[in-house]
Amino acid sequence: MFAFRAPHVRSFPWIFSAAFAGVFTAFLLLIMLLASGDAREVISAFEALDQAGFDDDDPRVLISLVLGAFEPLIGWGVFAMLGSWVIWAVFESASQRRYIRDEGFSLGFGGDELRMMGVGFCWAVLQAVFTLLPLFMIFGSIMGIFDLIDSGASEDEIARSIIGPIFGALGVWFLLFLVYIFFATRLAPCFALTIKDREFRFLDAWNVSRGRFWPILGAYVIITIVGGIVVSIAEQILEFGLIGVLTPALGDAETGEDFLRAFMSGGVLVVLAVYFLIRLFLSGLLIHVAGGPAALAARHDPRGGVDDALQADVFN
């Protein structure tokens, strides 16, 4: 509950969430508008493949053609990733400044944000290390299916050959997930610690979370369950309304060009903007609240906390 006991509790969470929703919604709509021309090329490429009645004995050829059709959007994907990284760093820095420095809401881009981008990159690498291995195992199993098809294997033989690798990959994923939870909990104070010390901090968070693993993890579990339920219910309601509005607008589209034109119309964009604003407001609020437990640990850094006079064992 640190998010509701820290300074500026009556204003900060709501202003933060509203700004988070507004900035990300504007960014998403901007990408949609700028990338519409390249999206039209992708749709045309798929229509050309369909009209050509492409048929090949090797499914890998078809997969390569499908992936190649998305080439015009690769640049926009990279732009979206980099832009999201910067925006996240700006808001995460603002969130942690409230927890660590008792500051009100403010956005900017300076040393805090640059250091936060570095910490975010390390966190993304940590996630990738624990997720890519099982994905590669599953992908290898899928690619092995094509070799079996080429060799004329029966459906039963194919099923027997892929069940083991797929279940093995799922088992590896579960074990890696447990390991990831351990490392993520121990390193969770890195964001707040970076703001506190005004220096890049990542592995240093290990010392901050020593002896506080279970309280931090327990807080995250509670926030994830409660927040996840609320966001999930709200998302289902929003998606139900979104489908109800978009179906009549897009139902008459007969070609990809018609669909894209209807999708990029003013009425549809307004509906999408409202959906994004509400959905991202809830996400922003959950992100800010979830940052509280680890930030509290960073405030009570054993090396020298923000409140040295309050070095009580608050995690017991």
Secondary structure as GFF3:
##gff-version 3
##sequence-region A 1 316
A	DSSP	three_ten_helix	2	4	.	.	.	ID=ss1
A	DSSP	alpha_helix	12	34	.	.	.	ID=ss2
A	DSSP	alpha_helix	36	52	.	.	.	ID=ss3
A	DSSP	alpha_helix	59	69	.	.	.	ID=ss4
A	DSSP	three_ten_helix	71	73	.	.	.	ID=ss5
A	DSSP	alpha_helix	74	101	.	.	.	ID=ss6
A	DSSP	alpha_helix	111	150	.	.	.	ID=ss7
A	DSSP	alpha_helix	155	187	.	.	.	ID=ss8
A	DSSP	alpha_helix	190	197	.	.	.	ID=ss9
A	DSSP	alpha_helix	205	208	.	.	.	ID=ss10
A	DSSP	alpha_helix	213	250	.	.	.	ID=ss11
A	DSSP	alpha_helix	256	263	.	.	.	ID=ss12
A	DSSP	alpha_helix	266	290	.	.	.	ID=ss13
A	DSSP	alpha_helix	292	299	.	.	.	ID=ss14
A	DSSP	three_ten_helix	308	310	.	.	.	ID=ss15
###
